[in-house]
Amino acid sequence: MLKFKFLSIISYILFFPVFFISSLILILFGIIYLPTFYVMDKFFCRLIMSTFFLWPKVQGKFPAEGTYIIMMNHSSFIDAFIFPLVPRGCYSGVTAASNFKIPVFSSLLRRIQAIPIERNNLRSAINSIKRAEAVLMQEIHIGILPEGTRTLNGNMGPLKKGGFHMAINTGTPIIPVGILGAFDFKPKTRWWIKPAPITIKIGKIINTDSYENLGLDGLISLVEHRLKDLTGESL
């Protein structure tokens, strides 16, 4: 454990300047020519994660055409850097309002039209989902972590309904994405890191033609099943 704590201190020392410089470069790309942002972000996210001795592997392919809601399990702060490796083209996301208070990172969120959400304020959460629906209409993928918060024990928590209402309201297909290894690397309850293999599994598309038969609860159940299958969590 001592070696991991020592390694963690080194990683955090490396992380902050690399994150800061990478973010500034990405913001500049976003100002000059936004499509370049969505190409270079994958390189810089991997560069940032390399300060933690991580190099995630991606299994599966994201569709070359169409607009999707990407639903991913949430197990570590590193998920913010994992997600950009998934979609092709422009993307945005629904994220905790508190993230907009983080210097530099908040500028990145605004650049991609990320939508803040206050989980404990129902009216605010509904308005956030409506804003996300408007972004979807611009043919921009939306990423959402349907658990709403990071797991504390490595198992998925209950899925919130907001993202599923958004999928049904807009007629947008869902792509489930399972992340393996991020919890072992850095759970919410531990300050030190433990480098571990991380795998990103892009699941099969859940098409809109199944929405009517499934209904809201059925759709939630299906996505939960797909995510647990991708992450290897027993049902």
C-alpha positions as CSV (number, residue, x, y, z in Angstrom):
1,M,0.0,0.0,0.0
2,L,2.9,2.4,0.8
3,K,4.2,2.1,-2.7
4,F,0.8,3.0,-4.2
5,K,0.6,6.0,-1.9
6,F,4.0,7.2,-3.0
7,L,3.1,6.5,-6.7
8,S,-0.1,8.5,-6.1
9,I,1.8,11.6,-4.9
10,I,4.0,11.5,-8.0
11,S,0.9,11.0,-10.3
12,Y,-1.0,13.9,-8.7
13,I,2.1,16.2,-9.1
14,L,2.2,15.2,-12.8
15,F,-1.5,15.4,-13.3
16,F,-2.2,19.0,-12.5
17,P,0.2,20.7,-14.9
18,V,-0.6,18.2,-17.7
19,F,-4.3,18.7,-17.2
20,F,-4.0,22.5,-17.1
21,I,-1.8,22.7,-20.3
22,S,-3.8,20.1,-22.2
23,S,-7.1,21.9,-21.3
24,L,-5.8,25.3,-22.4
25,I,-4.7,23.8,-25.8
26,L,-8.1,22.1,-26.2
27,I,-9.9,25.3,-25.4
28,L,-7.8,27.1,-28.0
29,F,-8.7,24.4,-30.6
30,G,-12.4,24.9,-29.6
31,I,-12.1,28.6,-30.3
32,I,-10.2,28.4,-33.6
33,Y,-12.1,25.4,-35.1
34,L,-14.4,23.3,-33.0
35,P,-14.3,20.1,-35.0
36,T,-10.6,19.9,-34.3
37,F,-11.4,19.9,-30.6
38,Y,-13.3,16.6,-31.0
39,V,-10.4,15.0,-32.7
40,M,-7.6,16.2,-30.4
41,D,-9.5,15.6,-27.2
42,K,-8.9,11.9,-27.4
43,F,-5.2,12.4,-27.6
44,F,-5.1,14.8,-24.7
45,C,-7.4,12.7,-22.5
46,R,-5.1,9.8,-23.0
47,L,-2.1,12.0,-22.2
48,I,-3.8,13.2,-19.0
49,M,-4.6,9.6,-18.0
50,S,-1.0,8.6,-18.7
51,T,0.0,10.6,-15.6
52,F,-1.8,7.9,-13.7
53,F,-0.1,5.2,-15.7
54,L,-3.3,4.4,-17.5
55,W,-3.9,3.6,-21.1
56,P,-7.5,2.4,-21.5
57,K,-8.4,-0.2,-24.2
58,V,-11.6,0.3,-26.3
59,Q,-13.6,-2.8,-27.3
60,G,-16.3,-2.4,-29.9
61,K,-16.9,0.4,-32.4
62,F,-19.0,3.5,-32.1
63,P,-21.4,4.0,-35.1
64,A,-20.1,6.3,-37.8
65,E,-23.6,7.7,-38.4
66,G,-26.5,8.8,-36.3
67,T,-27.0,10.7,-33.0
68,Y,-27.0,8.8,-29.7
69,I,-27.4,9.0,-26.0
70,I,-24.4,7.3,-24.5
71,M,-25.1,5.8,-21.0
72,M,-22.0,4.7,-19.0
73,N,-21.6,3.3,-15.5
74,H,-19.9,5.7,-13.1
75,S,-17.2,4.4,-10.8
76,S,-14.3,6.9,-10.7
77,F,-13.4,10.6,-11.3
78,I,-11.4,9.3,-14.2
79,D,-14.7,8.7,-16.1
80,A,-14.5,12.3,-17.2
81,F,-11.4,11.5,-19.3
82,I,-12.6,8.1,-20.4
83,F,-15.9,9.3,-21.9
84,P,-14.4,11.3,-24.8
85,L,-12.7,8.2,-26.1
86,V,-16.1,6.7,-26.9
87,P,-18.1,8.9,-29.4
88,R,-17.3,9.9,-32.9
89,G,-17.9,13.5,-33.8
90,C,-19.5,16.2,-31.6
91,Y,-20.7,15.3,-28.1
92,S,-21.9,16.9,-25.0
93,G,-23.1,15.6,-21.7
94,V,-25.2,16.1,-18.5
95,T,-22.9,16.7,-15.5
96,A,-23.1,17.7,-11.9
97,A,-23.5,21.5,-11.5
98,S,-20.5,21.5,-9.1
99,N,-18.2,20.6,-12.0
100,F,-18.8,24.1,-13.4
101,K,-17.0,25.6,-10.4
102,I,-13.7,23.8,-11.3
103,P,-11.3,26.3,-12.9
104,V,-10.4,25.4,-16.5
105,F,-12.5,22.3,-16.5
106,S,-15.6,24.4,-16.5
107,S,-14.4,26.2,-19.6
108,L,-14.1,22.8,-21.4
109,L,-17.6,21.9,-20.3
110,R,-19.0,25.2,-21.7
111,R,-17.1,24.6,-24.9
112,I,-19.0,21.4,-25.6
113,Q,-22.3,22.8,-24.4
114,A,-22.4,20.5,-21.3
115,I,-25.6,20.8,-19.3
116,P,-25.3,21.2,-15.5
117,I,-27.7,19.2,-13.3
118,E,-28.6,19.5,-9.7
119,R,-29.6,16.0,-8.6
120,N,-31.4,17.1,-5.5
121,N,-33.5,19.7,-7.2
122,L,-36.3,18.0,-9.2
123,R,-37.4,21.1,-11.1
124,S,-33.8,22.0,-12.0
125,A,-33.1,18.4,-13.1
126,I,-36.2,18.5,-15.4
127,N,-35.0,21.8,-17.0
128,S,-31.5,20.2,-17.5
129,I,-33.0,17.3,-19.4
130,K,-35.0,19.7,-21.6
131,R,-31.8,21.6,-22.4
132,A,-30.1,18.3,-23.2
133,E,-32.9,17.4,-25.6
134,A,-32.3,20.7,-27.4
135,V,-28.6,19.8,-27.8
136,L,-29.6,16.4,-29.2
137,M,-31.6,18.1,-31.8
138,Q,-28.3,19.7,-33.1
139,E,-27.2,16.1,-33.9
140,I,-24.8,16.2,-31.0
141,H,-24.3,13.0,-28.9
142,I,-25.3,13.3,-25.3
143,G,-23.4,11.4,-22.6
144,I,-25.1,10.6,-19.3
145,L,-24.1,8.6,-16.2
146,P,-27.5,7.3,-15.3
147,E,-26.6,6.3,-11.8
148,G,-26.2,10.0,-11.0
149,T,-23.2,9.6,-8.8
150,R,-20.2,7.3,-8.4
151,T,-20.6,3.9,-6.9
152,L,-19.2,3.4,-3.4
153,N,-18.8,-0.4,-3.5
154,G,-18.1,-1.2,-7.2
155,N,-21.6,-2.3,-8.0
156,M,-24.0,-0.2,-10.1
157,G,-26.5,1.9,-8.3
158,P,-30.2,2.4,-9.3
159,L,-30.5,4.3,-12.7
160,K,-32.2,7.7,-12.7
161,K,-35.1,8.2,-15.0
162,G,-34.1,11.5,-16.6
163,G,-31.9,10.2,-19.4
164,F,-34.6,7.6,-20.4
165,H,-37.3,10.3,-20.6
166,M,-34.9,12.2,-22.8
167,A,-34.4,9.1,-25.1
168,I,-38.1,8.5,-25.4
169,N,-39.0,12.2,-25.8
170,T,-36.5,12.8,-28.6
171,G,-36.6,9.3,-30.2
172,T,-32.9,8.9,-29.8
173,P,-31.3,5.5,-29.6
174,I,-29.1,4.5,-26.6
175,I,-25.6,3.1,-26.6
176,P,-24.7,1.5,-23.3
177,V,-21.0,1.6,-22.4
178,G,-19.4,-0.4,-19.7
179,I,-16.2,0.6,-17.9
180,L,-14.1,-2.0,-16.2
181,G,-11.2,-1.3,-13.9
182,A,-11.8,2.4,-13.0
183,F,-13.2,1.5,-9.6
184,D,-10.1,-0.5,-8.7
185,F,-8.0,2.4,-9.9
186,K,-9.6,5.1,-7.7
187,P,-12.9,4.6,-5.9
188,K,-14.6,7.6,-4.4
189,T,-13.7,6.6,-0.8
190,R,-9.9,6.4,-1.3
191,W,-7.4,9.2,-2.1
192,W,-4.6,7.1,-3.4
193,I,-4.6,5.4,-6.8
194,K,-3.7,1.9,-7.9
195,P,-2.9,1.6,-11.6
196,A,-5.1,-1.1,-13.2
197,P,-6.1,-2.2,-16.6
198,I,-9.1,-0.2,-17.8
199,T,-11.4,-1.5,-20.6
200,I,-14.1,0.5,-22.3
201,K,-16.8,-1.8,-23.8
202,I,-19.1,-0.2,-26.3
203,G,-22.4,-2.1,-26.4
204,K,-25.0,-2.7,-29.0
205,I,-27.4,0.1,-30.0
206,I,-30.8,0.0,-28.3
207,N,-33.0,1.2,-31.2
208,T,-36.0,3.4,-30.7
209,D,-38.4,0.9,-32.3
210,S,-38.3,-1.1,-29.0
211,Y,-39.2,1.9,-26.8
212,E,-43.0,1.6,-27.2
213,N,-43.1,-2.0,-26.2
214,L,-40.6,-1.6,-23.4
215,G,-42.1,1.5,-21.8
216,L,-40.0,3.6,-19.4
217,D,-39.4,1.0,-16.8
218,G,-38.7,-1.7,-19.3
219,L,-36.1,0.5,-21.0
220,I,-34.4,1.3,-17.7
221,S,-34.3,-2.4,-16.9
222,L,-32.9,-3.3,-20.4
223,V,-30.1,-0.7,-20.1
224,E,-29.3,-1.8,-16.6
225,H,-29.0,-5.4,-17.8
226,R,-26.8,-4.4,-20.8
227,L,-24.5,-2.3,-18.5
228,K,-24.1,-5.1,-16.0
229,D,-23.4,-7.5,-18.8
230,L,-20.7,-5.2,-20.2
231,T,-19.1,-4.7,-16.8
232,G,-19.3,-8.3,-15.8
233,E,-21.5,-7.5,-12.7
234,S,-23.8,-10.4,-11.9
235,L,-27.5,-9.6,-12.0
